Structure formats: C-alpha cells, structure tokens
C-alpha cells in the first residue's frame, strides 16, 4: 500500500511521516492553499529523505510544472486541472462529486487520485465521498479526502486502492501535522489486509 502524507510544510513533519512508514510526501504549490510552500523550501524539506516527493499543482502550465519540479527536486506532479503534461510523471485528480461529472475522466497518468469535491478548495478539505466509486476503475487509484486512522481501513476495504493520501484530518492546524494522528493513520493503512 502506497501511503502519502500531503501538505508538508516543515522538516519535522516530513521526517515524522517517513519514520512512521509513509512512502510519499506531498508539497503544495497552489498559492491560495494554507499549505503552500515555495519550491526552494520544498527542496530543503525533502532533501535526503527516502520517500517519493510529489508536487501538488492546480491549473499550472506545463512549463511552470517542469520548472518547479526541477527546483524542488520532485518526482511526480499531482495535477488538479485539464492541461496536458507530456514527459512528466503525473497523478491526475478526479474530484468526486463535482457538478456535471458522474464518471471518472480518462487520464494518461501513472495513477488517478480520487478526492472529495469542495467548491471552495482543491484538496485538504477533509471531505469524504462514496469510496465504492473506485471499484472497477482500471488505473491505479489513490484514495484521498477525509481519511484518518478511524476510517482508512474501511475506505481501503471498499475501494481496493493502490494507495491512500491524508492531509487535513491528521493536522493540528493547516500545514502543521499532529504526529500521533499521522502515525496512527499510516499504521492503520499499512496493516489493512485486503
């Protein structure tokens, strides 16, 4: 099970996440997010940490994504939006429950991240959705949106995802992780047997 902790804004949280067993860390480059970090800060936060480093982008042009990924030392771009990103390893986001979308769009990507829809924010809202919508999708699925230690095992059992992702429900405040909640989430996800 791939386990990602998203919204990393400081080195202590990054180290604690990896120590607890997270396999990926998310750095948010959407300036309107309370978890925004500049590319050079993300590079410092992720330096010498053994985890997949993922950049979160919202409607960014390809050139900006390439530049930020290079500056921040990232491996994967998690994309909210419709653009094309040739030559970039991507995880594309489907905001489940978005008006007018009843089925997952087709994406050319390594994985599809399913996230709860909110009209006010791109991710990190703590909103869950009907996890069973992931069943039967052909691509690798990463489940996000309102996950924590109390519900991640039920989500995994219903959705059978390749990975899970948590952010707001394992925080003390936006961008500051609660290390105990984070550890319990990661342990619950990793011990869930399918």
C-alpha positions as CSV (number, residue, x, y, z in Angstrom):
1,X,0.0,0.0,0.0
2,X,1.4,3.4,-1.0
3,X,0.8,5.9,1.8
4,X,1.1,9.6,1.1
5,X,1.1,12.4,3.6
6,X,0.1,15.6,1.9
7,X,0.6,19.3,2.8
8,X,4.1,19.0,4.2
9,X,5.3,22.5,5.3
10,X,8.1,21.7,7.7
11,X,11.0,19.3,8.1
12,X,9.8,17.8,11.4
13,X,6.6,16.7,9.8
14,X,8.4,15.2,6.8
15,X,10.8,13.2,8.9
16,X,8.0,12.0,11.2
17,X,5.9,10.9,8.3
18,X,8.7,8.9,6.8
19,X,9.7,7.4,10.2
20,X,6.1,6.2,10.6
21,X,6.1,4.5,7.2
22,X,4.8,7.0,4.7
23,X,6.1,6.2,1.2
24,X,5.3,9.6,-0.4
25,X,5.2,13.2,0.7
26,X,3.1,16.0,-0.9
27,X,4.3,19.6,-1.3
28,X,1.6,22.1,-2.3
29,X,2.5,24.7,-4.9
30,X,-1.0,26.3,-5.2
31,X,-0.5,29.8,-3.8
32,X,-4.1,30.0,-2.4
33,X,-3.6,26.9,-0.2
34,X,-2.8,27.4,3.5
35,X,-0.2,24.6,2.9
36,X,1.6,26.4,0.1
37,X,5.4,26.1,0.1
38,X,7.9,27.8,-2.3
39,X,9.9,25.4,-4.5
40,X,13.2,26.2,-2.7
41,X,11.6,25.4,0.7
42,X,10.2,22.1,-0.6
43,X,13.7,21.2,-1.9
44,X,15.0,21.8,1.7
45,X,12.2,19.9,3.3
46,X,12.6,16.9,1.1
47,X,16.4,16.8,1.0
48,X,17.9,13.4,1.8
49,X,14.5,11.9,2.7
50,X,13.8,8.5,1.3
51,X,10.2,9.0,0.1
52,X,8.6,9.8,-3.2
53,X,8.3,13.6,-3.5
54,X,5.0,14.8,-5.1
55,X,4.2,18.3,-6.1
56,X,0.5,19.4,-6.0
57,X,-0.4,21.8,-8.9
58,X,-3.7,23.5,-9.8
59,X,-4.2,24.5,-13.4
60,X,-0.5,25.3,-13.9
61,X,1.0,25.4,-17.4
62,X,3.4,22.6,-18.3
63,X,6.5,24.9,-18.3
64,X,5.8,26.0,-14.7
65,X,5.3,22.4,-13.5
66,X,8.6,21.4,-15.1
67,X,10.5,24.3,-13.6
68,X,9.0,23.8,-10.1
69,X,9.6,20.1,-10.1
70,X,13.2,20.6,-11.1
71,X,13.7,23.4,-8.5
72,X,12.0,21.4,-5.7
73,X,13.6,18.0,-6.5
74,X,10.2,16.3,-7.2
75,X,9.5,13.0,-8.9
76,X,5.7,13.2,-9.5
77,X,3.2,16.0,-10.3
78,X,-0.2,15.6,-8.8
79,X,-2.4,17.6,-11.2
80,X,-5.8,19.4,-10.5
81,X,-6.9,20.6,-13.9
82,X,-7.2,19.7,-17.5
83,X,-3.9,20.5,-19.1
84,X,-1.6,18.1,-20.9
85,X,1.8,17.3,-19.3
86,X,3.8,15.2,-21.7
87,X,7.0,13.7,-20.4
88,X,6.1,14.4,-16.7
89,X,5.2,11.6,-14.3
90,X,1.7,12.5,-13.2
91,X,-1.0,11.6,-10.8
92,X,-4.2,13.2,-12.1
93,X,-7.0,14.2,-9.6
94,X,-10.7,13.4,-10.0
95,X,-12.7,15.5,-7.5
96,X,-15.6,13.1,-6.9
97,X,-18.9,14.8,-6.7
98,X,-18.0,17.8,-8.9
99,X,-21.1,19.1,-10.7
100,X,-21.6,17.6,-14.1
101,X,-19.1,14.7,-13.5
102,X,-20.6,11.4,-12.8
103,X,-17.8,9.2,-14.1
104,X,-14.1,9.3,-13.7
105,X,-12.5,11.1,-16.7
106,X,-9.9,9.2,-18.8
107,X,-6.4,10.4,-17.9
108,X,-3.0,9.4,-19.3
109,X,-1.3,9.2,-15.9
110,X,0.5,6.8,-13.5
111,X,-2.4,7.0,-11.1
112,X,-5.7,8.7,-10.5
113,X,-6.2,10.4,-7.1
114,X,-9.8,10.5,-6.1
115,X,-10.6,13.4,-3.8
116,X,-13.7,14.7,-2.2
117,X,-15.1,17.7,-4.1
118,X,-15.4,21.2,-2.5
119,X,-16.3,24.3,-4.4
120,X,-14.0,26.3,-2.1
121,X,-10.7,24.4,-2.2
122,X,-8.6,22.0,-4.2
123,X,-7.8,19.2,-1.7
124,X,-7.1,19.3,2.1
125,X,-10.8,19.8,2.9
126,X,-11.5,16.7,4.9
127,X,-14.5,15.8,2.8
128,X,-15.2,12.1,2.2
129,X,-17.2,10.6,-0.6
130,X,-18.6,7.2,-1.6
131,X,-15.4,5.1,-1.8
132,X,-17.1,2.4,-3.8
133,X,-16.8,4.6,-6.9
134,X,-13.2,3.5,-7.1
135,X,-14.2,-0.1,-7.6
136,X,-13.8,-1.3,-11.2
137,X,-11.6,1.7,-12.3
138,X,-8.8,0.3,-14.4
139,X,-5.9,2.5,-13.4
140,X,-4.0,2.7,-10.2
141,X,-6.2,4.5,-7.7
142,X,-5.1,6.7,-4.8
143,X,-7.9,7.4,-2.3
144,X,-7.9,10.9,-0.6
145,X,-10.5,13.1,1.0
146,X,-11.2,13.0,4.7
147,X,-9.1,10.0,5.6
148,X,-7.7,9.3,9.0
149,X,-6.9,6.4,11.3
150,X,-10.7,5.9,12.1
151,X,-11.8,5.4,8.5
152,X,-8.9,4.4,6.3
153,X,-9.3,0.7,6.7
154,X,-13.0,0.9,5.8
155,X,-12.0,3.0,2.8
156,X,-9.4,0.5,1.7
157,X,-11.8,-2.4,2.0
158,X,-14.5,-0.6,0.0
159,X,-12.3,0.9,-2.7
160,X,-9.3,-1.5,-3.0
161,X,-6.9,1.3,-4.0
162,X,-3.3,1.2,-4.8
163,X,-2.6,4.0,-2.3
164,X,-4.1,6.4,0.2
165,X,-3.4,10.0,1.0
166,X,-4.2,12.1,4.1
167,X,-3.8,15.8,4.9
168,X,-6.3,17.8,7.0
169,X,-7.6,15.2,9.3
170,X,-4.0,14.4,10.6
171,X,-3.2,18.1,11.4
172,X,-3.2,20.3,14.4
173,X,-3.8,23.3,12.1
174,X,-3.4,23.7,8.3
175,X,0.1,22.7,7.4
176,X,1.1,21.5,10.8
177,X,0.8,17.8,11.3
178,X,-0.3,16.1,14.5
179,X,2.4,13.4,14.7
180,X,0.3,11.0,16.7
181,X,-2.7,11.2,14.4
182,X,-0.3,10.9,11.4
183,X,1.4,7.8,12.8
184,X,-2.0,6.1,13.6
185,X,-3.2,6.8,10.1
186,X,-0.1,5.4,8.5
187,X,-0.1,2.3,10.7
188,X,-3.9,1.7,10.1
189,X,-3.3,1.9,6.3
190,X,-0.3,-0.3,6.3
191,X,-1.9,-3.0,8.5
192,X,-5.1,-3.2,6.5
193,X,-5.3,-6.6,4.8
194,X,-7.2,-6.9,1.5
